[in-house]
Amino acid sequence: MRRVDAGAMVALIGGFTLWMGLTPTHLLYIKPSMTRWLVLSGAILVGVGVSVLVLGRRETRAAAHTGGSAEGGAGHGHRHAATRVGWLLALPLCVAVAVGSNPLGSYAAGRQNSQRVLPPGEFDLAQYLNANSFGGQAPALRNIDYVRAAQDGEQRQLLAEQPVTLTGFVVAEPDGGGDSFLLTRFMIGCCAADALAVQVEVPVEPGELPDEESWVHVEGTLDLERSPAPGESLDPPVLEASSIRAAEEPDEIYEYP
């Protein structure tokens, strides 16, 4: 690949990286705190690519003036063939722009063998509920905080007494029974590669199962009898729902530890 073509390719990759970092698209792959580094790396790639492109054009012009660019027919043909093959590196970028990106959904959640152990976190559930449950409201709670509390021997009783509101998308039960669904929200620690599906089982009446992949708000309390005891199993806790409402896809698709 000629220096001019290599510089153009690096600049193209840098431009794509900058576009990702300056639009919400990158939040489908990395957590918000990494945005600045993505933008910085894109800017550096653009700078390097433009510099290489300028130097390559200068060398080409200098060689044309001195006649140093003349090559044999076989070498000339090989160089052009290598250049064409090198430009195939731009094909994945074109596909990514044309096809677009979607957040992790039910397919990815279904590929997890089991509910993996959540990373430790500090969250004062009692204080949060006292501060946000005034007027009989069911305070909104992150799915990850709900599952952590449901696995805690002291905090789970609070969830059984105080209604809370969870938001997530619908994943059908693997057995296909239709009498419950898994309210799901992905948690990512660094990027989508380490995503963990945080799930809560929600029983429903026959015929009231929401559509797969639809986003919903679920208000209810923890079902102590049907939820696994702390350390007993990795099955998701069971939320006895008092209401299930349709919801818009949130701006922040994922949750973070």
N, C-alpha and C positions, 0 to 999 in steps of 0.2 A: 504494500500500500504506500503510495507517495506521501511525502510529508504534508502536502497541501490537503490531501484527502484525510489523513490521520488527524490533522488539526481541526478540519471541519467536523469529523465524527466526534471528537472530544467536546467541541463546542456544542454540538447537537445534544449530546448526553447531558452536558451541564445545563443547557437550556431546559431540557425536560425535567431535570432535577429541581431547577428553580421554579418551574411551573407547578410541580408537585408541592413544593414547600410553601408557595404563596397562595395556594388554594386549599380548601378543606379536604381535598382528595387524599392528602398524605395522612390524615387522621384515620384512614382505613387501615393503615399499615403500622404506624408508630404512635407513641404517646405524645401529647402536646409539648412536653418539656424538651423534646428532641427536635422541634421545628427549627430553632435557630441554627442548629448544626447542619441540618439538611439544606437550609438556604445558603449557609456559608460554603458548604462543599460544592453546591451548584455554582455559586459565583466563582469559586476558585477554578472549577473545571472550565467554565466559560472563558475565564481569563487565560488559562493555559492553552485552550484550544485556539483562541484568537491569536495568541502570540505565535504558536506553531504555524498557524495558517499564514500569517504575515511573513514569517521567516521563510516558509516554503515558497511563497510567491516570489520573494526576492531572489532566492536561489534559482528558481526557474527562469526568471528574467536574466539573471547574470549568466546562466548556462546558455541561454539562447543567444546572447550577444557574443559569447566566446566560441560558440559552436560545440560546447562540451556536452550537449544533451543528445548528440547523435549516437544511436545504439544499433546493434544488429537487428535484423528483422525478427529473429527468434526471441531475443531478449526483450524487444519492444512489445511483442505480442504477449509474452509471459507477464510483463509489468501491468498491462491493461487488464489481463485476466485476473491477476491478484487484486487489482483495484476494484473490479466488479464484485468479486467475492467479499472483499472487505466491507463494501457498502451494505451487504446483507445484515451486518450488525445493527443497522438502523431498523430492520424489520420488526423486532419486538417492540420498539418504541412506537412505531406506526400502529401496530395492533393495539397497544395499551391505550393510545389516544382515541382510536376509532371505536373500539369495543367498550371502553369505559371500565369502571371498577364498581364492585358491590361489596358491602360489608360481609363479614362472616355470618352465616345463617344456620338454618336447621341442618343442612348437609354436613357442615363442619362439626356441629354439636353432636350429630349422630355417629360421628367417627371416633368420638371419645369412648374408650372402653368403660370408664366408670367416672364417678365424681371424684376427682383427685383432691388431695388435701390442700386447703387454701393456705396461702402464706400468712404468717401471724400479723396482727394489726392491733392498734390501740383505738378503741371506740367506747365511750361511756354511754351505753344504751339508756340507762335510767335517767341520766341528765338530759339526754336528747329528747326522750319521750316527755319528760316533765316540761321542757321548754317549748315543745311543738304540738302538744296534744290538747291545748286549751280549747274550750268550746265544743268538746266532743269530737274534734277532728281526728282523722286518721293520718298521722304525719307520714310524709314520703320517706322511704328508707331505701338505701342502696341494697341491691340483691346480695352483694358480697357481705355487707354488714348483717343482713338478716340471717344468712346461712351461718356466719360465724356465731351469732348470738344463739341460733337454734342448736348449735353444737356445744354450747356452754351450759354447764349444769345449773348455774345461778341465773343467767339472763333469759333462758328459754321460758321461764315462768312469766316474765314480763310480756313476752310476745303472745303468750296464751291469754293474757288478760287485756292487753291494749291493742286495738286494731291499728294496723299500719297499711300503707299503700305502696305496692311494688309496681315497677314498670319493666316490661320486657316483651320479647316476641314469643310467639307460640310455636312449640315443637311437640309433635304428636308423640304419645307414648310408644316405645318400641314394640310392645305387644299388640298395638292397634286396637285396644279394647274400646276406646272412644268415651270412657267414663271419666277421664282426666287428661290433662296436658301438662307439659313442663314449661313453666314460665322461665325464660332463658335470657341471660345477659352475659356477654363475653367480658372477661377481665384480662387485660394485657399488662405485663410488667415492664416490657421493653418494646416489643413489636408484635405483630400478628403471629409471628412464628411460635411464640410462647403462650398463645391465647388459651384461656381456660374457660369452659362453659360453666357458669354458675347457674344452677337450676333449682327451682322450687316446684314441687308437684301441687297442682290445683285440681281437685275433684270438681266435676260439673254434672249437671243433670243430663239425661239422655237427650240428644238433639241440640244441646247448647254449646257444643264444642266450637270455639272460634276457629277461623281459617288459619291454616298453617302459614307461618312467617308473618302473620299480622301482629301489630303492636297493640298491647292492651295495658290498662291500669287495673290492678287487682287489689281490692281492699278486703282485709280479713284478719283472722287470728291464727296462731299456730295450733295445729291439732296435735296435742301431746301424745294421744294414744296411737296415732298412726305414724308419727314422726319417729325416726330411729333415735334411741338414747345416745348421749355423748359417748363416742368411742365404740359404739355398737356396730355400725356399718357405715359405708360411704354413700348410702342411698340419700336422695334429697329430702329435705323436710317437707311436710305437708301443710299447706295453707288452706284453712277452711274459709272460703270466699263468701263475703256478704254482697259483693257487687263486682262485676267485670265490665269495664267500659273500654270502648275503642280509643286508641291513642295514636298520635302522630309519631313518626320516627324522630327520636330526639336528636338534637344537634351533636351531642357527644354519644356516639353509638356504643362505645365501650366504657367499662368502669376500670378504675385504676386502684392499685393497693394503697 
